[in-house]
Amino acid sequence: MLIELDFPEGVVRFPCKKKEEPRLLWHIAYDILPLCDTLTKMGAEIADSFGRAVSCRKGCGVCCCQMVPLSPPEAAIIADVVDRLPAARKNETLSAFSRALDRLDEAGIKESIESIYSVRTDKKEVLAINRKYFELSIPCPFLVDGACGIYSHRPSRCREYSVLSPSEYCANPFDVRIKRLLLTIKLCESLSGAWSTLAKKPPVIVPLIKALEWVRDNPDIRTLSVCGEEHVVRAVLEHACKNANKVMRERMKESNATP
């Protein structure tokens, strides 16, 4: 079956198989992640039609030193990726996570990032903490030679992040000259909402650097399964589409209010 969704970037027809047997929620989440790739491609094509090409290239990796928000199912995907890495690579990755957390602890912001995505934090405070994180120059534990080492399993927010401005500006992601490809989707929030409903817990967004710890402390995320997969997929996609159109309306309102 196809689920048709009218996003601001265009109409998407997302394939979904009807299955009777239970499936793990994080497996379903993995199947949904390509939606971000589809919308990113559509957004890039729109930008290109206006003469604005995406400047992201393999080997840059500056954006991979920023804090990345994950939904609980995406945190489970990350934990599973680490579990299945070859022994040597797994040890290197675990060491990278450990070093990063030590750096955050030394900088005095480890506690801040633990709650930054889980409470209604002021936007200015969120920006300040993200800036402090970037200034520590902590590379993503999966960054290998300037490229993503888990590209097919990368989180939704990584898939949604592209820039249109010259790549040299990216040395500082907070440079006002940076022009991002403004997609409307924020899939991690919709996946977090689905997890919240099924787990009967408040919505949570997990910083990638805390993913392994979070999954360790919340092992049920690995085993949470659901029947009627197509209903879960439809609910997540429709929530993402509804929010995307809300974001677009807000942007248009702001644009019309600007002299």
Backbone hydrogen bonds, N-H to C=O, Kabsch-Sander energy under -0.5 kcal/mol:
donor,donor_aa,acceptor,acceptor_aa,energy
3,I,14,F,-2.9
4,E,2,L,-0.6
5,L,12,V,-3.0
7,F,5,L,-1.0
7,F,10,G,-1.7
10,G,7,F,-1.3
12,V,5,L,-3.1
14,F,3,I,-2.9
14,F,12,V,-0.7
16,C,1,M,-2.9
19,K,17,K,-0.7
23,R,226,V,-2.3
25,L,224,L,-3.1
28,I,24,L,-1.8
29,A,25,L,-2.5
30,Y,26,W,-1.7
31,D,27,H,-1.6
32,I,28,I,-1.2
33,L,29,A,-1.4
35,L,32,I,-2.4
36,C,33,L,-1.8
37,D,33,L,-0.7
38,T,34,P,-2.2
39,L,35,L,-2.4
40,T,36,C,-2.4
41,K,37,D,-2.3
42,M,38,T,-2.1
43,G,39,L,-2.8
44,A,40,T,-2.5
45,E,41,K,-2.1
46,I,42,M,-1.9
47,A,43,G,-2.4
48,D,44,A,-2.6
49,S,45,E,-1.6
50,F,46,I,-0.6
50,F,47,A,-1.2
51,G,48,D,-1.9
52,R,47,A,-2.5
53,A,51,G,-0.6
55,S,163,V,-2.6
56,C,163,V,-0.6
59,G,146,G,-1.0
60,C,57,R,-1.7
64,C,61,G,-0.8
65,C,62,V,-1.8
66,Q,63,C,-1.4
70,L,206,V,-2.1
75,A,71,S,-2.1
76,A,72,P,-1.9
77,I,73,P,-1.7
78,I,74,E,-2.3
79,A,75,A,-2.4
80,D,76,A,-2.3
81,V,77,I,-2.3
82,V,78,I,-2.2
83,D,79,A,-2.2
84,R,80,D,-1.7
85,L,82,V,-1.2
90,K,86,P,-3.1
91,N,87,A,-2.4
92,E,88,A,-2.0
93,T,89,R,-2.3
94,L,90,K,-2.8
95,S,91,N,-2.2
96,A,92,E,-2.0
97,F,93,T,-2.3
98,S,94,L,-2.3
99,R,95,S,-2.8
100,A,96,A,-2.1
101,L,97,F,-2.3
102,D,98,S,-2.1
103,R,99,R,-2.3
104,L,100,A,-2.1
105,D,101,L,-2.2
106,E,102,D,-2.6
107,A,103,R,-2.0
108,G,104,L,-0.6
108,G,105,D,-0.8
109,I,104,L,-2.2
110,K,104,L,-1.0
113,I,109,I,-2.1
114,E,110,K,-1.1
115,S,111,E,-0.9
115,S,112,S,-0.7
116,I,112,S,-1.2
117,Y,113,I,-0.5
118,S,115,S,-0.8
119,V,115,S,-1.1
121,T,119,V,-2.2
126,V,122,D,-2.3
127,L,123,K,-2.4
128,A,124,K,-2.1
129,I,125,E,-2.4
130,N,126,V,-2.4
131,R,127,L,-2.3
132,K,128,A,-2.2
133,Y,129,I,-2.4
134,F,130,N,-2.3
135,E,131,R,-2.3
136,L,132,K,-0.8
136,L,133,Y,-1.0
137,S,134,F,-2.1
138,I,133,Y,-0.6
140,C,64,C,-1.6
143,L,140,C,-2.3
144,V,142,F,-0.5
144,V,147,A,-3.5
147,A,144,V,-1.6
149,G,142,F,-2.5
151,Y,148,C,-0.7
153,H,150,I,-2.3
154,R,151,Y,-1.2
159,R,155,P,-1.5
160,E,156,S,-1.6
161,Y,158,C,-0.8
162,S,160,E,-0.7
164,L,179,K,-3.9
165,S,179,K,-1.0
169,Y,166,P,-1.7
170,C,167,S,-1.5
171,A,168,E,-1.1
172,N,169,Y,-1.7
175,D,172,N,-2.6
178,I,175,D,-1.9
180,R,178,I,-0.6
181,L,162,S,-2.6
182,L,180,R,-1.0
183,L,181,L,-1.7
189,E,186,K,-1.1
190,S,186,K,-1.0
191,L,187,L,-2.6
192,S,188,C,-2.1
193,G,189,E,-1.9
194,A,190,S,-1.9
195,W,191,L,-2.3
196,S,192,S,-2.6
197,T,193,G,-2.1
198,L,194,A,-2.3
199,A,195,W,-3.1
200,K,196,S,-1.1
201,K,196,S,-1.5
206,V,70,L,-3.2
208,L,68,V,-3.1
210,K,207,P,-2.3
211,A,208,L,-1.9
214,W,210,K,-2.7
215,V,211,A,-2.6
216,R,212,L,-2.0
217,D,213,E,-2.2
218,N,214,W,-1.2
221,I,218,N,-2.0
222,R,219,P,-1.6
223,T,220,D,-0.8
224,L,220,D,-1.4
226,V,23,R,-2.5
228,G,19,K,-0.6
229,E,19,K,-0.7
231,H,228,G,-1.4
232,V,228,G,-1.2
233,V,229,E,-2.6
234,R,230,E,-2.3
235,A,231,H,-2.2
236,V,232,V,-2.5
237,L,233,V,-2.7
238,E,234,R,-2.7
239,H,235,A,-1.9
240,A,236,V,-2.4
241,C,237,L,-2.5
242,K,238,E,-2.4
243,N,239,H,-2.4
244,A,240,A,-2.2
245,N,241,C,-2.2
246,K,242,K,-1.6
247,V,243,N,-2.6
248,M,244,A,-2.1
249,R,245,N,-2.0
250,E,246,K,-2.2
251,R,247,V,-2.3
252,M,248,M,-2.4
253,K,249,R,-2.1
254,E,250,E,-2.3
255,S,251,R,-2.6
256,N,252,M,-2.3
257,A,253,K,-1.3
258,T,254,E,-0.9
258,T,255,S,-0.6
